[in-house]
Amino acid sequence: MKLVRKPLVMAATAALLLAAGSAQAQKGETVKIAWIDPLSGLMAPVGQNQVKTFQFLAEHFNKSNPAGVKFEIIPIDNKLSPAESLNALKAAIDQGARFITQGNGSSVALALVDAVNKHNERNPGKEVIYLNHAAVDPDLTNSKCSYWHFRFDADTSMKMEALTTFMKDQADVKKVYLINQNYSHGHQVSKFAKEIMARKRPDVQFVGDDLHPLAQVKDFAPYVAKIKASGADTVITGNWGSDLTLLIKAANDAGLNVKFYTYYASVSGAPTAIGAAGAGRVYMVAYGHSNMPGAFGKLSDEFKAKFNDDLYTQDVYNELLAVSEAMAKAKSTDPVKVAAAMEGLKFKGFNGEVEIRKADHQMQQGLFISVWQKTDAKNKYSVENTGYTFAPVKAYDAYVASTPTSCQMKRP
């Protein structure tokens, strides 16, 4: 009996040691994430804030994360150009990055998805995963979906579902003017606003629909004059960065007394431009707001203390946590195994329970509507040190904003 038991005991011990070693396989590894977004031009302030956000939250998770890995962020300026982004992708891969992240500009995102697909097909064993923190064109998780692409922001159609669910109950919304950037995201905002509002509030009129060049307009006064002349009581815009800041500044200068329903009013420069004149008139739809409670609220306060700036790209938290959760699940940092582990991954994010939908890699999460107002005892966070804040007025569960996908995912 002893002759039989001994090999069994030895085999069992070896298996346990192997399992323990496997469970720790990725622990202590450095995971390079190349950040490819603008650090120059009119959108540079947005990029600079986001680099700080990634580095700050990487430092946070490097203290403790499910996989026990260390994140290293490699910033690369893409000048908001699809062509420059392809050069940035090559530079990232040359530096050993197997994970890239980008978010500013869906035109850039579409170029990167195509490039990552081709790279991974031609270079088995050297695959790259694309983590999308803000490019919200629905095509990226529908007709252009990719196994290697994961989106952590809600897409344009999801945000419009939540925004119009709120707007349909606002009796003062009667005449809507659309003004958006002339690229895929702006086109989608215009398209979905008209389609979804027609379903929920068919009485609402659309009295204008302007598209302007991305990150090139320095004076929005002519556009504001058109809005004023249209008789609009409401503006819907997906503008971000300088295109929203300068639009709101021109609106305030012209005394345009309408309500703005926005996607990105918390982004660098816009809150200061909104100022006191926008109190009670500027709304925002997003996966969070300025006064998130609990541990994430404390992180926002720490970020403000360290940089005198706002942590508004909040889904970076969910992005890094998802990668770490997937690496722990896969017991590896290999992008092929991590991608498989991220499909259908559920975890508790900064904004509640979230899920990376397996069918299209679009994160499903609750969305908030917030309004610009003075800080008060309940909403204390002073955005851009203005004394004003985005206070939540409505929270929607994930199913309210969830939209179907036509993605025909091709898995390796």
ROGU-878258 format. One record per residue (C-alpha): x, y, z. Coordinates in steps of 0.001 Angstrom, whole numbers, plus 500000, padded with zeros to 6 digits. Last residue first. Layout:
N
XYZ ...
This chain:
412
490617533765466787 487116535165467359 485176536973464651 482329538862466322 479292539499464146 478261542726465867 474670543831465213 474297545103468743 471248545997470824 471150549135473006 471530549390476759 470599552771478189 467671551656480354 469203548216480995 472216549733482743 470182551335485501 469446555053485201 470397557687487742 468694561086487759 469424564549489149 473122564148489889 474950567397490745 477592568710488360 479398571385490338 479831575088490918 482190576982493256 484426577471490219 487441575547491524 487630573622488228 484601571671489533 483927572386493200 482933569071494829 480451569709497640 477211568207496362 475119567457499456 476075570529501496 475945572744498422 477986573526495330 476277575867492915 474636574195489934 475380572387486678 472990569478486201 473603565731486217 472062562823484302 473653559534485279 474292556235483487 474349552630484708 476729550173483071 477097547726480200 480608547743478768 480693547076475021 482825544027474101 480435543109471222 478711539801472094 480585539223475348 479147542289477073 481752543705479445 479672543897482621 479280546504485353 478047546562488949 478329550007490511 479851553320489445 483488552833490529 483299549310489123 482058546113490734 482838543205488409 481444541191485534 483584539840482673 481571538677479655 484656538655477453 487530539964479570 488966536469480123 489267535770476397 491021539098475881 493387538335478769 494325534947477304 495242536396473916 496796539475475548 499220537300477572 499299538847481056 498526535495482668 496550533789485399 493548534140483067 491227535157485919 493898537303487554 494705538858484192 490997539491483587 490566541196486957 493643543342486278 492421544364482844 488959545114484233 490408547184487099 492484549249484680 489456549985482494 487038550543485372 489279553231486867 489863554757483421 486063555058483369 486367558206485457 487633560484482739 486635563447484946 489410563489487543 489513567263488056 492610569428488414 494671571032491192 497199568246490470 497828566551493830 494940567922495888 492491567487493003 493640563888492451 493291563187496170 489744564579496137 488853562417493144 490318559376494914 488166560169497958 485076560277495757 486101556902494343 486224555421497824 482705556510498726 480451558891496823 480621560235493269 480154564003493385 481374565195489996 479276562770487951 479426559228486603 478742557126483507 477737560282481651 474853562489480538 475302566203481142 472932569109481756 473594572824481433 470812575303482276 470527575222486071 473637577376486456 475019578292483049 475614581983483696 477502581174486900 480352579610484983 479886577677481724 483338578695480488 484956577482483717 483116574157483400 484110573794479712 487854574257480201 488810570638480749 485922568165480339 482892568347482658 480514569402479868 481169566208477898 477922564641476664 475680567695476662 472107568889477002 472223572689476912 469234574739478019 468597578032476277 469130581703477128 471708582845474588 473123586017476149 475556586476473258 478649586298475483 477168583258477269 476577581438473982 480078582345472739 481601580928475925 479424577836475596 480637577179472060 484267577972472982 484303575394475784 482401572820473747 484710572853470734 487740573347472989 487217569913474519 484025568080473656 480994568528471438 478178565961471684 475607568718471527 471894569038472164 470594572605472394 467203573567473837 464809576524473634 465385577073469912 463947580200468285 466031579634465154 467575583123465279 469341582362468565 470774579113467214 471974580891464075 473632583641466131 475296580937468233 476826579425465092 478186582821464000 479589583462467518 481419580108467638 484878581654467304 487995579462467373 486712576649465153 489409574076464313 489046571244466828 486648569205464646 485090571137461758 481419572149462202 478143570253461853 474896572138462310 471354570770462708 468657573369463376 464977573670464320 464343570094465446 460755570091466677 459512568099469695 455946566763469343 457151563226468614 458504562936472178 459730559382472809 459973557923469303 460890561158467531 463404561777470326 465121558492469477 465532559102465760 466402562806465908 468906562487468745 470306559266467229 471265560878463932 472667564122465345 474744562310467958 475916559828465290 477119562567462953 479025564202465783 480716560897466662 481641560130463026 483121563521462199 481840567060461772 481587568158465387 478081568812466626 475317571368466890 471717570211467173 468956572732467912 465828571574469740 462439573282469938 459974572017472550 461854571093475720 460080573137478417 457916570155479425 460904568112480555 459651564501480782 460987563513477359 464345564999478324 465178562324480918 464538559328478661 466153561452475938 469444561582477847 469420557882478756 468788556715475187 471194559363473868 473929558025476129 473390554503474821 473354555693471199 476618557596471558 478483554716473198 478911554181476932 482574554367477913 484543551183478682 485008549889475134 487006546708474409 488699546074471033 490700542914470182 487693540823469130 486703543620466764 483435545395466036 483223547512462869 479531546808462060 478504547023465743 480845547702468641 482994550295466900 480003551341464784 478459552862467927 480925555802467734 481888556433471366 485653556913471510 486137557436475261 488126554788477148 488875552285474392 491283549508475400 492956548018472295 494611544633472887 497818543720471028 498897540278469769 502559539255469566 502133535468469512 500615535576466049 501942538594464134 500134539053460818 496588538653462153 497384540658465271 498874543524463268 495943543587460832 493335543734463601 495371546365465483 495566548550462360 491820548327461670 490954549092465269 493444551971465283 491911553650462220 488401553340463685 489620554785466983 491225557799465324 487962558646463566 486247557975466905 488144560890468427 489702561087471865 489597557639473420 492819555696473208 494451552824475095 497093550353473989 498022546978475464 500883544792474242 503460547537474831 507035546423474155 508524549744473107 508391548720469419 504674547996469922 504118551533471198 506128553077468361 504050551133465821 500835552308467491 502108555903467524 502806555739463776 499216554547463296 498042557350465563 499820559956463425 497671558868460464 494450558959462515 495338562467463773 494385563880467181 498038565074467501 498927561419468245 501053562255471289 502365559072472962 502084558514476731 503520555209478079 501658554140481235 503288551438483358 500965549150485325 502367546773487920 500738543357488328 499254541758491462 496412540231489457 493568541418491720 495057544880492276 496900546561495131 499505549300495414 499938549322491629 496214550054491423 496633553565492835 499781554289490807 497907553211487684 495083555517488806 497407558516488990 499228557652485744 495973557205483838 494450560384485254 497605562442484666 497618561290481052 493927562177480883 494446565742482065 497202566300479534 495048564876476773 492139567194477548 494442570226477772 496022569234474408 492713569388472489 493560572686470748 496903571366469498 499362569101471308 499155566225473782 496545564337471788 495867560612472372 497696557273472286 498287555893475810 500550552848475587 499878550393478412 502927548471479641 502169545678482108 505002545075484570 504922541574486074 504840541268489872 502208538561489870 501569537073486413 502366533451487246 501036533564490810 498070531289490158 500276529124487928 502806528630490713 500055527632493129 498612525238490559 502036523714489912 502681523355493649 499280521721494096 499925519373491182 503357518431492549 501833517660495930 499174515505494323 501785513642492293 503968513066495366 501007511823497357 500015509497494544 503597508261494119 503733507503497843 500326505860498090 501081502906495816 504356501799497388 502838502358500836 500000500000500000 
